[in-house]
Structures are given as structure tokens and as C-alpha cells.
């Protein structure tokens, strides 16, 4: 069942990201992207949050909602992989890269740029050209 598979995907991504996200949910508006960040209702926007952080009036960023596109080829591959008995270890890195990409697209800083680059490089090594 596609709905069950989507819920498994949401649960898996939420378990990988833990408290870095408020929640993970399915988006029907994404077309070309595997994921995007959304601001919870009533929360301040990314720009205002950044200004307050720079002025030391805010200690940490609020957790965002990660909206995922279950129809995106990357998400389809993650869903296939997590349904195996022994999913590839690279799947965790892939989820983390997608999350960091979503943060960058929204104008947020990522926690560890070197780690992000290393994960991308390891994933790129798996690409068959």
C-alpha cells in the first residue's frame, strides 16, 4: 500500500533526524525537490530568526517541519531501501544530506559544512558514470 509505504518513510526520516525537526510530513506541492522546510504555524520566519540570533536575542533556531515528496526518485529509493531486511548504511547519510539541502535552500546555516561535504563525496562515489 502506497499510503503505508509513505508513513514508513515519514517515520524512518523522523527517526534519523530526531529533534532536528519538529516533524516530518508528506507534501503534495513539491515537484522537483525531494524535500523542503516549512515553518510551523505561529513560528517566526527564517529571516527574523537569523536577525535575532545575530543580535543574541535568541539562543537557538526553532525546529522546522520537513516536508517530503514521496514521488521524488530519491525518496522512492529510500523507501525501497528501508523496506529491506538490511538497508544500506548510506541511507542515513542520504537523509541527512537531504535535510541539510533543505536547510540551505531556506537560507539556514547547516550544523557542520565539512560533514555535509564528506557525506556528499561518499554518496558521489557510489554514482556509476
C-alpha positions in Angstrom: 0.0 0.0 0.0 1.4 3.4 -1.1 0.0 5.2 2.0 1.6 2.7 4.3 4.9 3.0 2.5 4.7 6.8 2.8 4.1 6.6 6.5 7.0 4.2 6.9 9.2 6.7 5.0 7.9 9.6 7.3 8.7 7.5 10.4 12.1 6.5 9.2 13.2 10.0 8.3 11.8 11.4 11.6 13.8 8.7 13.5 17.0 9.6 11.6 16.6 13.4 12.2 15.2 13.2 15.7 15.0 16.6 17.4 16.5 18.4 14.4 12.9 18.6 13.0 9.6 19.4 14.7 8.0 16.7 12.5 8.2 15.1 9.0 5.2 15.2 6.8 4.1 14.4 3.2 3.8 17.3 0.8 1.7 17.3 -2.3 3.1 20.7 -3.5 6.7 19.6 -4.1 7.6 18.6 -7.7 11.3 18.8 -8.4 12.7 18.7 -4.9 12.8 15.6 -2.6 12.1 17.8 0.5 11.7 21.3 1.8 11.5 23.0 5.2 8.3 24.6 6.4 7.8 26.9 9.4 5.3 25.6 12.0 2.1 27.8 12.3 2.8 30.7 14.6 6.6 30.5 14.4 8.8 33.3 13.1 10.2 33.2 9.6 13.8 32.2 8.9 15.0 35.8 8.2 13.6 37.2 11.5 15.1 34.2 13.4 18.5 34.8 11.8 18.4 38.5 12.8 17.5 37.7 16.4 20.3 35.0 16.5 22.8 37.6 15.3 21.7 40.1 17.9 22.0 37.4 20.6 18.3 37.8 21.4 17.6 34.1 20.5 19.6 31.2 21.7 18.7 28.6 19.1 16.7 28.2 16.0 13.2 26.7 16.2 12.7 23.2 14.8 11.1 23.3 11.4 8.8 20.8 9.6 10.5 18.7 6.9 8.0 18.2 4.1 8.9 15.3 1.8 8.0 14.5 -1.7 7.3 10.7 -1.8 7.2 10.8 -5.6 10.7 12.1 -6.0 13.2 9.4 -7.3 15.4 9.8 -4.2 12.5 9.3 -1.8 11.4 6.3 -3.8 14.9 4.8 -3.5 14.9 5.5 0.3 11.5 3.9 0.7 12.7 0.8 -1.2 15.8 0.5 0.9 14.2 0.9 4.3 11.8 -1.9 3.4 14.7 -4.3 3.0 15.8 -6.5 5.9 19.2 -4.9 5.9 19.1 -1.3 4.5 22.3 0.2 3.2 24.2 2.4 5.7 24.3 5.2 3.2 20.6 5.7 3.6 21.1 7.6 6.9 23.7 9.8 5.2 21.3 10.4 2.3 18.5 11.5 4.6 20.9 13.9 6.5 22.1 15.4 3.2 18.5 15.9 2.0 17.7 17.7 5.3 20.8 19.9 5.1 20.0 20.7 1.4 16.5 21.8 2.5 18.1 24.0 5.2 20.5 25.6 2.7 17.7 26.3 0.2 15.7 28.1 3.0 18.8 30.2 3.8 19.6 28.5 7.1 23.1 27.5 8.1 23.9 23.8 8.4 25.4 22.5 11.6 28.6 21.0 10.1 29.6 22.0 6.5 32.6 19.7 6.5 30.5 16.7 7.5 27.9 17.7 4.8 30.7 17.8 2.1 32.1 14.5 3.3 28.7 12.8 3.1 28.1 14.2 -0.4 31.5 13.0 -1.5 30.8 9.5 -0.2 27.5 9.4 -1.9 29.0 10.7 -5.2 31.5 7.8 -5.1 28.5 5.4 -5.4 27.3 7.0 -8.6 28.1 5.0 -11.7 29.1 7.3 -14.5 
